[in-house]
């Protein structure tokens, strides 16, 4: 399981883009964040926030799971704050409006069982 870091600049997701935090990968250890993505803001436009859709699905679903959509102004682990939470062991699609973060990621806080996870963001 890769461990993602902010050592390299993150990929950007523009409106309509899909970013995979995990793409059918082994469920990571508790407290592991998936790939983070920059959410660019066009110059000259007021910051109105973004609509972020995020989905999770599992192969060999867990019996318990806690995933969190997180956002930050700066791409530093200490700056990320929870925006939304999913505890659905079957996976689900969720939508959050008014997200004013410049960086977004999905973090797995805990799970019991399961094999693979796919978690993605759509801005």
Chimera marker file (.cmm) of the C-alpha trace (Angstrom):
<marker_set name="trace">
<marker id="1" x="0.000" y="0.000" z="0.000" r="1" g="1" b="0" radius="0.5"/>
<marker id="2" x="1.557" y="3.308" z="-1.005" r="1" g="1" b="0" radius="0.5"/>
<marker id="3" x="1.791" y="6.043" z="1.577" r="1" g="1" b="0" radius="0.5"/>
<marker id="4" x="1.017" y="9.420" z="0.089" r="1" g="1" b="0" radius="0.5"/>
<marker id="5" x="2.852" y="12.531" z="1.198" r="1" g="1" b="0" radius="0.5"/>
<marker id="6" x="3.025" y="16.182" z="0.373" r="1" g="1" b="0" radius="0.5"/>
<marker id="7" x="6.718" y="15.969" z="-0.619" r="1" g="1" b="0" radius="0.5"/>
<marker id="8" x="5.761" y="16.358" z="-4.284" r="1" g="1" b="0" radius="0.5"/>
<marker id="9" x="3.196" y="18.848" z="-5.533" r="1" g="1" b="0" radius="0.5"/>
<marker id="10" x="-0.235" y="17.182" z="-5.610" r="1" g="1" b="0" radius="0.5"/>
<marker id="11" x="-2.222" y="16.700" z="-8.787" r="1" g="1" b="0" radius="0.5"/>
<marker id="12" x="-4.918" y="19.287" z="-9.468" r="1" g="1" b="0" radius="0.5"/>
<marker id="13" x="-8.597" y="18.513" z="-9.988" r="1" g="1" b="0" radius="0.5"/>
<marker id="14" x="-10.625" y="20.971" z="-12.019" r="1" g="1" b="0" radius="0.5"/>
<marker id="15" x="-14.434" y="20.984" z="-12.238" r="1" g="1" b="0" radius="0.5"/>
<marker id="16" x="-15.494" y="17.640" z="-13.697" r="1" g="1" b="0" radius="0.5"/>
<marker id="17" x="-12.170" y="15.911" z="-12.969" r="1" g="1" b="0" radius="0.5"/>
<marker id="18" x="-11.937" y="12.697" z="-10.956" r="1" g="1" b="0" radius="0.5"/>
<marker id="19" x="-9.111" y="12.064" z="-8.513" r="1" g="1" b="0" radius="0.5"/>
<marker id="20" x="-8.567" y="8.636" z="-6.976" r="1" g="1" b="0" radius="0.5"/>
<marker id="21" x="-7.337" y="8.606" z="-3.386" r="1" g="1" b="0" radius="0.5"/>
<marker id="22" x="-7.224" y="4.811" z="-3.647" r="1" g="1" b="0" radius="0.5"/>
<marker id="23" x="-7.966" y="2.795" z="-6.776" r="1" g="1" b="0" radius="0.5"/>
<marker id="24" x="-8.831" y="-0.818" z="-5.894" r="1" g="1" b="0" radius="0.5"/>
<marker id="25" x="-5.932" y="-0.995" z="-3.436" r="1" g="1" b="0" radius="0.5"/>
<marker id="26" x="-5.559" y="-2.952" z="-0.215" r="1" g="1" b="0" radius="0.5"/>
<marker id="27" x="-7.371" y="-1.213" z="2.627" r="1" g="1" b="0" radius="0.5"/>
<marker id="28" x="-4.666" y="0.891" z="4.301" r="1" g="1" b="0" radius="0.5"/>
<marker id="29" x="-3.737" y="1.033" z="7.966" r="1" g="1" b="0" radius="0.5"/>
<marker id="30" x="-5.833" y="3.176" z="10.295" r="1" g="1" b="0" radius="0.5"/>
<marker id="31" x="-4.933" y="6.853" z="10.086" r="1" g="1" b="0" radius="0.5"/>
<marker id="32" x="-3.680" y="6.668" z="6.492" r="1" g="1" b="0" radius="0.5"/>
<marker id="33" x="-4.550" y="9.486" z="4.115" r="1" g="1" b="0" radius="0.5"/>
<marker id="34" x="-5.045" y="8.815" z="0.428" r="1" g="1" b="0" radius="0.5"/>
<marker id="35" x="-3.643" y="10.978" z="-2.356" r="1" g="1" b="0" radius="0.5"/>
<marker id="36" x="-4.373" y="14.664" z="-1.909" r="1" g="1" b="0" radius="0.5"/>
<marker id="37" x="-5.490" y="16.991" z="-4.705" r="1" g="1" b="0" radius="0.5"/>
<marker id="38" x="-5.169" y="20.726" z="-5.280" r="1" g="1" b="0" radius="0.5"/>
<marker id="39" x="-8.395" y="22.556" z="-6.140" r="1" g="1" b="0" radius="0.5"/>
<marker id="40" x="-7.322" y="25.549" z="-8.274" r="1" g="1" b="0" radius="0.5"/>
<marker id="41" x="-9.242" y="28.803" z="-8.061" r="1" g="1" b="0" radius="0.5"/>
<marker id="42" x="-9.449" y="30.877" z="-11.264" r="1" g="1" b="0" radius="0.5"/>
<marker id="43" x="-7.881" y="34.311" z="-10.943" r="1" g="1" b="0" radius="0.5"/>
<marker id="44" x="-10.238" y="37.252" z="-10.700" r="1" g="1" b="0" radius="0.5"/>
<marker id="45" x="-13.254" y="35.271" z="-9.515" r="1" g="1" b="0" radius="0.5"/>
<marker id="46" x="-14.638" y="35.468" z="-6.005" r="1" g="1" b="0" radius="0.5"/>
<marker id="47" x="-14.212" y="32.304" z="-3.932" r="1" g="1" b="0" radius="0.5"/>
<marker id="48" x="-17.707" y="30.824" z="-3.799" r="1" g="1" b="0" radius="0.5"/>
<marker id="49" x="-16.690" y="27.378" z="-2.651" r="1" g="1" b="0" radius="0.5"/>
<marker id="50" x="-16.854" y="24.130" z="-4.581" r="1" g="1" b="0" radius="0.5"/>
<marker id="51" x="-19.146" y="21.148" z="-4.748" r="1" g="1" b="0" radius="0.5"/>
<marker id="52" x="-17.146" y="18.023" z="-3.893" r="1" g="1" b="0" radius="0.5"/>
<marker id="53" x="-18.568" y="14.593" z="-4.574" r="1" g="1" b="0" radius="0.5"/>
<marker id="54" x="-16.766" y="11.663" z="-3.060" r="1" g="1" b="0" radius="0.5"/>
<marker id="55" x="-17.409" y="7.965" z="-3.299" r="1" g="1" b="0" radius="0.5"/>
<marker id="56" x="-16.177" y="4.824" z="-1.639" r="1" g="1" b="0" radius="0.5"/>
<marker id="57" x="-16.544" y="1.187" z="-2.612" r="1" g="1" b="0" radius="0.5"/>
<marker id="58" x="-15.043" y="-2.012" z="-1.301" r="1" g="1" b="0" radius="0.5"/>
<marker id="59" x="-14.107" y="-5.453" z="-2.544" r="1" g="1" b="0" radius="0.5"/>
<marker id="60" x="-14.728" y="-7.785" z="0.356" r="1" g="1" b="0" radius="0.5"/>
<marker id="61" x="-16.414" y="-5.068" z="2.369" r="1" g="1" b="0" radius="0.5"/>
<marker id="62" x="-15.374" y="-4.274" z="5.934" r="1" g="1" b="0" radius="0.5"/>
<marker id="63" x="-17.678" y="-4.853" z="8.905" r="1" g="1" b="0" radius="0.5"/>
<marker id="64" x="-16.949" y="-1.316" z="10.135" r="1" g="1" b="0" radius="0.5"/>
<marker id="65" x="-15.339" y="1.697" z="8.473" r="1" g="1" b="0" radius="0.5"/>
<marker id="66" x="-14.734" y="5.397" z="9.108" r="1" g="1" b="0" radius="0.5"/>
<marker id="67" x="-13.624" y="7.466" z="6.111" r="1" g="1" b="0" radius="0.5"/>
<marker id="68" x="-13.380" y="11.246" z="6.190" r="1" g="1" b="0" radius="0.5"/>
<marker id="69" x="-13.242" y="13.849" z="3.461" r="1" g="1" b="0" radius="0.5"/>
<marker id="70" x="-10.746" y="16.470" z="4.583" r="1" g="1" b="0" radius="0.5"/>
<marker id="71" x="-9.766" y="19.878" z="3.285" r="1" g="1" b="0" radius="0.5"/>
<marker id="72" x="-6.947" y="22.361" z="3.917" r="1" g="1" b="0" radius="0.5"/>
<marker id="73" x="-5.824" y="25.804" z="2.812" r="1" g="1" b="0" radius="0.5"/>
<marker id="74" x="-2.154" y="24.699" z="2.755" r="1" g="1" b="0" radius="0.5"/>
<marker id="75" x="-1.050" y="21.176" z="1.843" r="1" g="1" b="0" radius="0.5"/>
<marker id="76" x="0.300" y="20.284" z="5.284" r="1" g="1" b="0" radius="0.5"/>
<marker id="77" x="-0.966" y="17.318" z="7.295" r="1" g="1" b="0" radius="0.5"/>
<marker id="78" x="-1.625" y="19.483" z="10.366" r="1" g="1" b="0" radius="0.5"/>
<marker id="79" x="-3.898" y="21.816" z="8.368" r="1" g="1" b="0" radius="0.5"/>
<marker id="80" x="-6.357" y="19.206" z="7.102" r="1" g="1" b="0" radius="0.5"/>
<marker id="81" x="-9.751" y="19.336" z="8.813" r="1" g="1" b="0" radius="0.5"/>
<marker id="82" x="-12.768" y="17.041" z="8.493" r="1" g="1" b="0" radius="0.5"/>
<marker id="83" x="-15.463" y="18.158" z="6.041" r="1" g="1" b="0" radius="0.5"/>
<marker id="84" x="-17.621" y="15.015" z="5.866" r="1" g="1" b="0" radius="0.5"/>
<marker id="85" x="-17.650" y="11.443" z="7.211" r="1" g="1" b="0" radius="0.5"/>
<marker id="86" x="-18.763" y="8.095" z="5.788" r="1" g="1" b="0" radius="0.5"/>
<marker id="87" x="-19.341" y="4.957" z="7.858" r="1" g="1" b="0" radius="0.5"/>
<marker id="88" x="-21.232" y="2.972" z="5.225" r="1" g="1" b="0" radius="0.5"/>
<marker id="89" x="-19.610" y="-0.479" z="4.911" r="1" g="1" b="0" radius="0.5"/>
<marker id="90" x="-21.228" y="-1.027" z="1.507" r="1" g="1" b="0" radius="0.5"/>
<marker id="91" x="-19.635" y="2.157" z="0.156" r="1" g="1" b="0" radius="0.5"/>
<marker id="92" x="-21.549" y="5.241" z="-0.907" r="1" g="1" b="0" radius="0.5"/>
<marker id="93" x="-21.562" y="8.497" z="-2.844" r="1" g="1" b="0" radius="0.5"/>
<marker id="94" x="-21.740" y="11.741" z="-0.895" r="1" g="1" b="0" radius="0.5"/>
<marker id="95" x="-21.906" y="15.402" z="-1.934" r="1" g="1" b="0" radius="0.5"/>
<marker id="96" x="-20.679" y="18.398" z="0.051" r="1" g="1" b="0" radius="0.5"/>
<marker id="97" x="-21.374" y="21.966" z="-1.086" r="1" g="1" b="0" radius="0.5"/>
<marker id="98" x="-19.551" y="25.190" z="-0.278" r="1" g="1" b="0" radius="0.5"/>
<marker id="99" x="-16.118" y="23.588" z="0.195" r="1" g="1" b="0" radius="0.5"/>
<marker id="100" x="-13.587" y="26.419" z="0.410" r="1" g="1" b="0" radius="0.5"/>
<marker id="101" x="-10.443" y="24.312" z="0.757" r="1" g="1" b="0" radius="0.5"/>
<marker id="102" x="-7.519" y="24.547" z="-1.657" r="1" g="1" b="0" radius="0.5"/>
<marker id="103" x="-6.561" y="20.903" z="-1.063" r="1" g="1" b="0" radius="0.5"/>
<marker id="104" x="-8.777" y="17.863" z="-0.492" r="1" g="1" b="0" radius="0.5"/>
<marker id="105" x="-8.133" y="14.241" z="0.412" r="1" g="1" b="0" radius="0.5"/>
<marker id="106" x="-9.854" y="11.190" z="1.849" r="1" g="1" b="0" radius="0.5"/>
<marker id="107" x="-8.452" y="9.744" z="5.065" r="1" g="1" b="0" radius="0.5"/>
<marker id="108" x="-9.211" y="6.319" z="6.488" r="1" g="1" b="0" radius="0.5"/>
<marker id="109" x="-9.515" y="6.636" z="10.248" r="1" g="1" b="0" radius="0.5"/>
<marker id="110" x="-10.524" y="3.073" z="11.048" r="1" g="1" b="0" radius="0.5"/>
<marker id="111" x="-11.946" y="-0.145" z="9.651" r="1" g="1" b="0" radius="0.5"/>
<marker id="112" x="-12.473" y="-3.764" z="10.559" r="1" g="1" b="0" radius="0.5"/>
<marker id="113" x="-11.965" y="-6.406" z="7.896" r="1" g="1" b="0" radius="0.5"/>
<marker id="114" x="-12.364" y="-5.960" z="4.157" r="1" g="1" b="0" radius="0.5"/>
<marker id="115" x="-9.867" y="-6.330" z="1.357" r="1" g="1" b="0" radius="0.5"/>
<marker id="116" x="-9.680" y="-3.546" z="-1.263" r="1" g="1" b="0" radius="0.5"/>
<marker id="117" x="-10.910" y="0.060" z="-1.374" r="1" g="1" b="0" radius="0.5"/>
<marker id="118" x="-11.645" y="2.508" z="-4.155" r="1" g="1" b="0" radius="0.5"/>
<marker id="119" x="-12.222" y="6.093" z="-3.012" r="1" g="1" b="0" radius="0.5"/>
<marker id="120" x="-12.456" y="9.029" z="-5.403" r="1" g="1" b="0" radius="0.5"/>
<marker id="121" x="-13.190" y="12.752" z="-5.476" r="1" g="1" b="0" radius="0.5"/>
<marker id="122" x="-15.066" y="14.671" z="-8.128" r="1" g="1" b="0" radius="0.5"/>
<marker id="123" x="-14.890" y="18.480" z="-7.956" r="1" g="1" b="0" radius="0.5"/>
<link id1="1" id2="2" r="1" g="1" b="0" radius="0.2"/>
<link id1="2" id2="3" r="1" g="1" b="0" radius="0.2"/>
<link id1="3" id2="4" r="1" g="1" b="0" radius="0.2"/>
<link id1="4" id2="5" r="1" g="1" b="0" radius="0.2"/>
<link id1="5" id2="6" r="1" g="1" b="0" radius="0.2"/>
<link id1="6" id2="7" r="1" g="1" b="0" radius="0.2"/>
<link id1="7" id2="8" r="1" g="1" b="0" radius="0.2"/>
<link id1="8" id2="9" r="1" g="1" b="0" radius="0.2"/>
<link id1="9" id2="10" r="1" g="1" b="0" radius="0.2"/>
<link id1="10" id2="11" r="1" g="1" b="0" radius="0.2"/>
<link id1="11" id2="12" r="1" g="1" b="0" radius="0.2"/>
<link id1="12" id2="13" r="1" g="1" b="0" radius="0.2"/>
<link id1="13" id2="14" r="1" g="1" b="0" radius="0.2"/>
<link id1="14" id2="15" r="1" g="1" b="0" radius="0.2"/>
<link id1="15" id2="16" r="1" g="1" b="0" radius="0.2"/>
<link id1="16" id2="17" r="1" g="1" b="0" radius="0.2"/>
<link id1="17" id2="18" r="1" g="1" b="0" radius="0.2"/>
<link id1="18" id2="19" r="1" g="1" b="0" radius="0.2"/>
<link id1="19" id2="20" r="1" g="1" b="0" radius="0.2"/>
<link id1="20" id2="21" r="1" g="1" b="0" radius="0.2"/>
<link id1="21" id2="22" r="1" g="1" b="0" radius="0.2"/>
<link id1="22" id2="23" r="1" g="1" b="0" radius="0.2"/>
<link id1="23" id2="24" r="1" g="1" b="0" radius="0.2"/>
<link id1="24" id2="25" r="1" g="1" b="0" radius="0.2"/>
<link id1="25" id2="26" r="1" g="1" b="0" radius="0.2"/>
<link id1="26" id2="27" r="1" g="1" b="0" radius="0.2"/>
<link id1="27" id2="28" r="1" g="1" b="0" radius="0.2"/>
<link id1="28" id2="29" r="1" g="1" b="0" radius="0.2"/>
<link id1="29" id2="30" r="1" g="1" b="0" radius="0.2"/>
<link id1="30" id2="31" r="1" g="1" b="0" radius="0.2"/>
<link id1="31" id2="32" r="1" g="1" b="0" radius="0.2"/>
<link id1="32" id2="33" r="1" g="1" b="0" radius="0.2"/>
<link id1="33" id2="34" r="1" g="1" b="0" radius="0.2"/>
<link id1="34" id2="35" r="1" g="1" b="0" radius="0.2"/>
<link id1="35" id2="36" r="1" g="1" b="0" radius="0.2"/>
<link id1="36" id2="37" r="1" g="1" b="0" radius="0.2"/>
<link id1="37" id2="38" r="1" g="1" b="0" radius="0.2"/>
<link id1="38" id2="39" r="1" g="1" b="0" radius="0.2"/>
<link id1="39" id2="40" r="1" g="1" b="0" radius="0.2"/>
<link id1="40" id2="41" r="1" g="1" b="0" radius="0.2"/>
<link id1="41" id2="42" r="1" g="1" b="0" radius="0.2"/>
<link id1="42" id2="43" r="1" g="1" b="0" radius="0.2"/>
<link id1="43" id2="44" r="1" g="1" b="0" radius="0.2"/>
<link id1="44" id2="45" r="1" g="1" b="0" radius="0.2"/>
<link id1="45" id2="46" r="1" g="1" b="0" radius="0.2"/>
<link id1="46" id2="47" r="1" g="1" b="0" radius="0.2"/>
<link id1="47" id2="48" r="1" g="1" b="0" radius="0.2"/>
<link id1="48" id2="49" r="1" g="1" b="0" radius="0.2"/>
<link id1="49" id2="50" r="1" g="1" b="0" radius="0.2"/>
<link id1="50" id2="51" r="1" g="1" b="0" radius="0.2"/>
<link id1="51" id2="52" r="1" g="1" b="0" radius="0.2"/>
<link id1="52" id2="53" r="1" g="1" b="0" radius="0.2"/>
<link id1="53" id2="54" r="1" g="1" b="0" radius="0.2"/>
<link id1="54" id2="55" r="1" g="1" b="0" radius="0.2"/>
<link id1="55" id2="56" r="1" g="1" b="0" radius="0.2"/>
<link id1="56" id2="57" r="1" g="1" b="0" radius="0.2"/>
<link id1="57" id2="58" r="1" g="1" b="0" radius="0.2"/>
<link id1="58" id2="59" r="1" g="1" b="0" radius="0.2"/>
<link id1="59" id2="60" r="1" g="1" b="0" radius="0.2"/>
<link id1="60" id2="61" r="1" g="1" b="0" radius="0.2"/>
<link id1="61" id2="62" r="1" g="1" b="0" radius="0.2"/>
<link id1="62" id2="63" r="1" g="1" b="0" radius="0.2"/>
<link id1="63" id2="64" r="1" g="1" b="0" radius="0.2"/>
<link id1="64" id2="65" r="1" g="1" b="0" radius="0.2"/>
<link id1="65" id2="66" r="1" g="1" b="0" radius="0.2"/>
<link id1="66" id2="67" r="1" g="1" b="0" radius="0.2"/>
<link id1="67" id2="68" r="1" g="1" b="0" radius="0.2"/>
<link id1="68" id2="69" r="1" g="1" b="0" radius="0.2"/>
<link id1="69" id2="70" r="1" g="1" b="0" radius="0.2"/>
<link id1="70" id2="71" r="1" g="1" b="0" radius="0.2"/>
<link id1="71" id2="72" r="1" g="1" b="0" radius="0.2"/>
<link id1="72" id2="73" r="1" g="1" b="0" radius="0.2"/>
<link id1="73" id2="74" r="1" g="1" b="0" radius="0.2"/>
<link id1="74" id2="75" r="1" g="1" b="0" radius="0.2"/>
<link id1="75" id2="76" r="1" g="1" b="0" radius="0.2"/>
<link id1="76" id2="77" r="1" g="1" b="0" radius="0.2"/>
<link id1="77" id2="78" r="1" g="1" b="0" radius="0.2"/>
<link id1="78" id2="79" r="1" g="1" b="0" radius="0.2"/>
<link id1="79" id2="80" r="1" g="1" b="0" radius="0.2"/>
<link id1="80" id2="81" r="1" g="1" b="0" radius="0.2"/>
<link id1="81" id2="82" r="1" g="1" b="0" radius="0.2"/>
<link id1="82" id2="83" r="1" g="1" b="0" radius="0.2"/>
<link id1="83" id2="84" r="1" g="1" b="0" radius="0.2"/>
<link id1="84" id2="85" r="1" g="1" b="0" radius="0.2"/>
<link id1="85" id2="86" r="1" g="1" b="0" radius="0.2"/>
<link id1="86" id2="87" r="1" g="1" b="0" radius="0.2"/>
<link id1="87" id2="88" r="1" g="1" b="0" radius="0.2"/>
<link id1="88" id2="89" r="1" g="1" b="0" radius="0.2"/>
<link id1="89" id2="90" r="1" g="1" b="0" radius="0.2"/>
<link id1="90" id2="91" r="1" g="1" b="0" radius="0.2"/>
<link id1="91" id2="92" r="1" g="1" b="0" radius="0.2"/>
<link id1="92" id2="93" r="1" g="1" b="0" radius="0.2"/>
<link id1="93" id2="94" r="1" g="1" b="0" radius="0.2"/>
<link id1="94" id2="95" r="1" g="1" b="0" radius="0.2"/>
<link id1="95" id2="96" r="1" g="1" b="0" radius="0.2"/>
<link id1="96" id2="97" r="1" g="1" b="0" radius="0.2"/>
<link id1="97" id2="98" r="1" g="1" b="0" radius="0.2"/>
<link id1="98" id2="99" r="1" g="1" b="0" radius="0.2"/>
<link id1="99" id2="100" r="1" g="1" b="0" radius="0.2"/>
<link id1="100" id2="101" r="1" g="1" b="0" radius="0.2"/>
<link id1="101" id2="102" r="1" g="1" b="0" radius="0.2"/>
<link id1="102" id2="103" r="1" g="1" b="0" radius="0.2"/>
<link id1="103" id2="104" r="1" g="1" b="0" radius="0.2"/>
<link id1="104" id2="105" r="1" g="1" b="0" radius="0.2"/>
<link id1="105" id2="106" r="1" g="1" b="0" radius="0.2"/>
<link id1="106" id2="107" r="1" g="1" b="0" radius="0.2"/>
<link id1="107" id2="108" r="1" g="1" b="0" radius="0.2"/>
<link id1="108" id2="109" r="1" g="1" b="0" radius="0.2"/>
<link id1="109" id2="110" r="1" g="1" b="0" radius="0.2"/>
<link id1="110" id2="111" r="1" g="1" b="0" radius="0.2"/>
<link id1="111" id2="112" r="1" g="1" b="0" radius="0.2"/>
<link id1="112" id2="113" r="1" g="1" b="0" radius="0.2"/>
<link id1="113" id2="114" r="1" g="1" b="0" radius="0.2"/>
<link id1="114" id2="115" r="1" g="1" b="0" radius="0.2"/>
<link id1="115" id2="116" r="1" g="1" b="0" radius="0.2"/>
<link id1="116" id2="117" r="1" g="1" b="0" radius="0.2"/>
<link id1="117" id2="118" r="1" g="1" b="0" radius="0.2"/>
<link id1="118" id2="119" r="1" g="1" b="0" radius="0.2"/>
<link id1="119" id2="120" r="1" g="1" b="0" radius="0.2"/>
<link id1="120" id2="121" r="1" g="1" b="0" radius="0.2"/>
<link id1="121" id2="122" r="1" g="1" b="0" radius="0.2"/>
<link id1="122" id2="123" r="1" g="1" b="0" radius="0.2"/>
</marker_set>
